[in-house]
Structure formats: C-alpha cells, structure tokens
Amino acid sequence: MPIIRSAKKALRQSKRKNERNTEYKTKIKKTKKTISKSLIAKDVETAGGELKSFYKIVDKAAKRNVIHKNKANRLKSRLAKKIKSAK
C-alpha cells in the first residue's frame, strides 16, 4: 500500500478509472453479443436497431480514451458489414 499522500490519491484515481473502463468494455461486449445473437436468429431488424446503440457506446468509449478511436471505427465497420451482408 502507498504511504505518500499523492500515491494514495493516485491509487484511488486508478481504481475509479479501472471501474469505469471495465464498465465501458463490458457494455461493448454485451451489445456486440446481442447483435450477433440476433443475426444468428436471422432477425436483421433487431440487429439494425441495436447497431445504433452500439455506435453510441463505442463512440463514448473512444471519446473517453477507453479504446482507441481506430479500434472503435474498426468495430463499427465490421459489425455494420455483417448486418449488411445478412440482409
């Protein structure tokens, strides 16, 4: 455990950031999973509706530097391509 006051504060900050980052990453994974399940079930309309919320979550994560902006664009592009090919 840290002894110096600034090190204690840094530890508190890193714990908070870690919780937020994992929250964003789990949201991304969950929405991606729901979209892929709806694609497997041949329900393209539901997948298209979920895609909008997926874009929102991924863009917020990229904005807050949880993931890199190029990774966000790559995730969005790949998922949109899958939905388009399913139609």
N, C-alpha and C positions, 0 to 999 in steps of 0.2 A: 504494500500500500504506500502511496505517496505521503511524504512528510511535509514538504513545502506547500504553502497555501496555493500558489499558482498551479502546481502539479495536481492538487486536489480538484481545483476548478476545471482543469483540462480533462481530468478523468470523468467528471460529471458531464461535461460537454460531449465528450466522445461517446458516453453511454446513451445520451439523448439522441445524438446523430445516428448511432447504430440502430436504435429502435425505429427511428423514422425511415432510415434506408431499408431495413428489412421489411417494414410495412409496405413501402412502395413496391419492392421486389415481389412480395407475396401477392399483392394486388395484380401486378402484371401477369404473374404465373397463373393465377386463378382465372382471370378473364381470358387469357390465351387458351386455357384448358376448356373453358365453357364454349368458346368459339369452335375449337377443334371437335368437341363432342357433338355440337350441332351440325358440323359439316359431315361427320360420320353418319349422323342420323338423316342426312340429306335435307336438312332444314336450313336453306340458304338465307331465307328472310330473317330468321332469328340471328344468324351469324352476322348478317349485314348490320342489324341493329346494335349488336354487341361490339361491332368494329368501331363504331363512333365512340363508345365509352372507352374502348381500348386505346384509341388515339389520344383521348384526353388524359388517361392515366400515364401513358408513356411520355407524352409531351411534358407533363408536370414533373415526372421523374428526371427527364433530361434537363429541364429548366433548373431544377434544384441540385444538379450535378450528382444524382444518384447513379445514373448511367450516362454514357457519352452520347452526344447528340447524333453521331453517325450510327451508333447502335440502335437508337430509337428509330431513326429513319429506316434502318435495315429491317427491324422487327415489323414495323408498319407495312413496309413494302412487301415482305414475304407473306404476311397474313392476307393482305389485300389481293395478292396474286392467287393465293389458294382459294379465296372466296370467288374470285372472278372465274377461275378455271372450273369451279364446282357448278357455276351457272350454266 
